[in-house]
């Protein structure tokens, strides 16, 4: 057993007893880890109660136990609460969506520093009043990229030509198909037409800082196309739909 000192984003928490919690953190250097936060809901004469809230950024010290045993949260200090996301329903739902995604895609004790970094940026941008729908789309594309499921958006899967005039995106069985407008659409799968501007926007959203997302001009049609593409991919590779899709 060893102590780990790092930063973490809480993506789930539940009461363990009257005074303790179990918290799932996405840790900067470790990946997702479940910890027992003993006595954090109990106050004393010298120390107020300090329960861990959902989606707060903490500096933590964790006594890491062997696999199969619950690690212990020895210390935690809140660095950021992202209070701005709680001012309105739309950013609040978008923040809850992040928590649901991370609980699904972040693997236990598998470091994913870029996913962690962009998740913190995403919450910060939401808290500062960033464009919710564009940030949600950027998050979905980021998850696909970081998990290795992002399709090549530059060339046709059939003829290999550059997708200058847009593309038809579809899922046929277990195959992801992206074809140019000159090649016939595949048979048997629902087709989403993606315009050239939307393809360019997708490439930018994957690489640019989250706080810069609002600087891209994305019309409603682009966001609709990219959302259809990213959610079809997420549904395909994860085998499920997210509960928060009805709200974001």
N, C-alpha and C positions, 0 to 999 in steps of 0.2 A: 504494500500500500504506500501511496505517495501523495503529497499535497500538490495540487495544481492551482496556479494563480493566473487568471486570465479574465477576459470579458465575455459576457454572454447575454443573449436575448431570450427572454422567457416566452416559450411558445405554447405552454400548457401548464396549468397548476390545479391542484385539487387538495381539499382538506384531508389530512392524514389522521389528525386527532383534534381535540379542542385547542391545542396550542401549536400544532405542527402542520406542515404542508409537504406534499410531493410536487416537485417542479421539474418540468422538462425544459432544459436550456439548449439553444443552439450556441455552442461555444466557439469562439474565434479560432482556437488552436486544436480543439478536440473533436468537434462535430456535435451531434445531438447526444445529450446525456441526461438521464433521470437522476435526481438527487433528493434526499430527504432533508428538508429544512426544519431542524428541530427547534421548537420553542419560539419561532418567529412571530407567532400571534399572541405571545404572552408579554405583558409589560411588567416592569418592576419600578422601584423607587428611583433607580438611576438610569433606566433604559426604557424608552417607549417601544411598543410593539412595532415590528417592521415586516409584515407579511409581504410576500412577493406578488406583484400584480402581473396580469397578463400583458405581454409585449412591453416590458420595461427593459432597459439596457442597464446591466449591473456589472460592477467589478466584483469578482467572486474569488474565494479560496475554497477549493473542494478537496475533501479527503476521498481520493478515488479508490474504490474497492474493486476486487477482481470481477470478471464477467459473471453475470448472474446475481450479483449482490448490489444493493442500492447504495450508491455513493452518498457521502454526507456533505451538506453545505455548511462549511465551518464559518465563513464570513461572507457577507454581501453588502455592497454599498451602491445605492441607485445612482447612476450617471445621467440617465435621461428617461423621462416618463412619457414623452411624446403626447403631451396633454392636448395639443392642437387637433389630434385625430378624433377627440371626443366632443368637439364642438358641434359636429353635424353628423347626421346619419351616414351620408355617403362615404366620407373618409373613415368613419368608424367601421363600416362594413368592409371597406377595402383593407383596413388593418386586420380585421378578423380573418379575412381571406388569406392574408399572408400567413397567419398562424396555422390555419388549416393546411395550406400547401406545405409548409415546413415540417409539420408533423408527419406528412405523407412521404415527402421526397428525401428529407435529410436522414441519412443513415446514422445509426448509433456508433459513436466513437470513430467516425470517418471524417477527418478534417475537410471542410469545404470553405476555405477562407474567402473566396470570391463570392459565393452565395451568401455568406454571412455579411460581407461588406455591402453588397447591393441591397440586402434586406434592411440593414440599418439605414442606408441612404433612402430607400423607399419610404420607410416610416417617417424619416425626417422631412422628406418632400411633401408627404401627405399632411404632416403637422403644420407645415408652412403654407398650406393652401394650394399646393400644386394640382394640376389637372388630373382628377381621379381616374377617369376612363383611360387616358393615355398612360398613366403610371401603372394601372392594373395590366394593360396590354404589355408594357415593358417588363413587368414582373413575370408574366407567363412566358414570354419569349426568353427571358433570362434563365428561368427554370429549365426550359427545354435545352438551351445552350449548355448550361452547367452540368446537366445530367447526360449530355451526349446524344440527345434525340432531335436536335435541330436539323431540319433538312437543308440541303444545299439550295440556296435561293438564287443562285447565279446562272444555272444552266438547266436545260430540259433533260429529263431523265431518259427520254426516248432518242432524240436526235443530237443531243449535246450542245445545241446552239444556245447562245446567250438569250436570256428572257427579257428582251428589249420591249416587247409589246405586251407584257403581262404573262400570266400563267393560269393553268387550271390545276387546282390542288384537289386530290381525292385520296381516300383510303380504301384499298381493295384487299379484303382479307387481312393479311398481316403485312401488306406492302404499302408504303407511303409513296405516292406517285405525284410528281410535279412536272407537268408538260406545258410546252409552249402552245400558243394559240394556233399554230400551223399543224400540230400533230393531233390526231383524234383523241377525244377523251376516253379514258379507260371505261370498260363496261362493268357494271355491277357496284359502283360506289357513288355516293353523293359527291357532287362536284361543286367546289367553291372557286369562283373566278377572282383572281387577285391581280389588280392593275399594277403597271410598272412603278408608279409612285408609291404604292403600298409595299412592294417588295423592297424598294430603296429605304423606306421608313423602317421596315422591320430590321434591316441590317444595322441601321443607326441606333435603334432602340436597344439592341443587344449589347452594343459597345459603349455608348455614351453614358456619362454620369447621370444618375437618377434626377439630380437637381436641375439638369439641363433639359429634361424631357419637354417641359413646357415651351421651350424655344422652337420646337419643330411644329410646323403647321400641318396638323392632321385633321382632315375633314371627317364628318360623320361616316362617310362611305369607307374611307381608309380604315378607321377604327373597327367598323363592322367586319370588313374583310379580314383584318389581322386577328380579331377576336375569334372569328369562325375558324381560321387556320390554327391558331394556338390551342383552342379548346378541343378541336378535333384531334390534334396531336396528343394533348394531355389525356383525353379520354382513351385514346388508342394505346398509348404506352403504359398508362397506369391502370387501365381497366376499370375506371370508375369516373363518376362525375362528382364535382365538389358541391357541398351543401350551399356554399355562399354564391354560387353562380346565379342564383335567382335574384340576388341583391346587387351584384356588381357587373 
